[in-house]
């Protein structure tokens, strides 16, 4: 009877993890190109992603935030960076296992940008510096395959 309960408990845990990963918007790993696939398709994959996969959605939001910071619209930038935080956190379970060290580089850069924009009295120069760091972090991931 005890063995039966242990098996049921393990099945329940595995099922819960699976269902939570689906609910969290877990993205599947990038498909490997099939043998003999066109070089154009392979070029597109190389240009669009990193070890973490396609980061263009996150980079686009970061670019929006950076543009708002450049215009000194810090309240607007603070509101928009919330979108980046939400999208990044939702995708964590799907992308972090692909390249944890790269994920941590981007995560820390996002955290620093969030801290700068959420400061009691955010300074445009500090926010700009943190957003420049974040954009460089995204750009550095393009070459890592």
C-alpha positions in Angstrom: 0.0 0.0 0.0 2.8 2.4 0.9 4.5 1.7 -2.5 1.2 2.5 -4.3 1.0 5.9 -2.4 4.6 6.7 -3.4 3.9 6.0 -7.0 0.7 8.1 -7.0 2.6 10.9 -5.3 5.4 10.9 -8.0 2.8 10.8 -10.8 1.0 13.8 -9.2 4.3 15.7 -8.9 5.3 15.1 -12.5 1.8 15.9 -13.8 1.8 19.2 -11.8 5.2 20.2 -13.1 4.0 19.5 -16.7 0.8 21.4 -16.3 2.5 24.4 -14.7 5.0 24.6 -17.5 2.2 24.7 -20.0 0.3 27.3 -17.9 3.4 29.5 -17.6 3.8 29.8 -21.4 6.7 27.4 -21.6 8.2 27.6 -25.0 9.5 24.5 -26.6 13.1 24.2 -27.6 14.0 25.3 -31.0 13.8 22.6 -33.6 17.0 21.4 -35.2 17.1 21.9 -38.9 16.6 18.7 -40.9 19.5 17.3 -42.9 19.5 18.8 -46.3 17.4 21.9 -45.3 18.1 25.0 -47.2 20.9 27.4 -46.3 18.5 30.3 -46.2 16.5 28.6 -43.5 19.6 27.9 -41.5 20.7 31.6 -42.0 17.4 32.8 -40.7 17.7 30.6 -37.6 21.3 31.8 -37.0 20.3 35.4 -37.3 17.2 35.2 -35.1 18.4 33.4 -32.1 21.0 32.4 -29.6 21.4 29.4 -27.3 18.4 30.7 -25.5 16.3 30.7 -28.7 14.6 33.7 -30.4 14.9 36.7 -28.1 13.5 39.2 -30.6 10.2 39.7 -28.6 12.1 40.6 -25.5 14.6 42.8 -27.4 11.8 44.7 -29.1 10.2 45.6 -25.7 13.7 46.6 -24.4 14.2 48.8 -27.5 10.8 50.5 -26.8 11.8 51.1 -23.2 15.2 52.5 -24.3 13.5 54.9 -26.8 11.2 56.1 -24.0 14.2 56.7 -21.7 16.0 58.6 -24.5 12.9 60.9 -24.7 13.1 61.3 -20.9 9.7 59.7 -20.6 10.6 57.8 -17.5 7.0 57.1 -16.4 6.3 55.6 -19.8 9.5 53.6 -19.7 8.6 52.3 -16.2 5.2 51.2 -17.5 6.6 49.5 -20.6 9.4 47.7 -18.8 6.7 45.9 -16.8 5.8 44.2 -20.1 9.4 43.0 -20.5 9.5 41.7 -16.9 6.2 39.8 -17.3 7.2 38.3 -20.7 10.7 37.3 -19.4 9.3 35.8 -16.2 6.7 33.8 -18.1 9.2 32.4 -20.5 11.8 31.5 -17.9 10.9 27.8 -17.6 11.3 27.3 -21.3 14.5 29.3 -22.0 16.6 29.1 -18.9 17.4 25.4 -19.2 18.8 26.0 -22.7 21.7 28.1 -21.5 21.5 29.0 -17.8 24.6 31.3 -17.8 23.3 33.3 -20.8 19.9 33.5 -19.2 21.5 34.9 -16.0 23.4 37.6 -17.9 20.1 38.9 -19.4 18.2 38.4 -16.2 20.7 40.5 -14.2 20.7 43.2 -16.9 16.9 43.3 -16.9 16.9 43.6 -13.0 19.3 46.5 -13.1 17.1 48.3 -15.7 14.1 47.6 -13.6 15.8 48.9 -10.4 16.9 52.1 -12.2 13.4 52.9 -13.6 11.7 52.0 -10.3 13.9 54.1 -8.1 12.2 56.6 -5.9 13.5 59.5 -8.1 14.7 57.8 -11.3 17.5 59.6 -13.1 17.5 59.7 -16.8 21.3 59.2 -17.1 21.2 56.1 -14.8 18.2 54.7 -16.7 19.9 55.3 -20.0 23.1 53.6 -18.8 21.2 50.5 -17.6 19.1 50.3 -20.8 22.3 50.6 -22.9 23.7 47.7 -20.8 20.6 45.7 -21.4 20.6 46.3 -25.2 24.3 45.3 -25.3 23.5 42.1 -23.4 20.7 41.2 -25.9 23.0 42.0 -28.8 25.8 39.9 -27.3 23.5 36.8 -27.4 23.0 37.0 -31.1 26.3 35.4 -31.8 26.0 32.6 -29.3 24.7 29.5 -30.9 
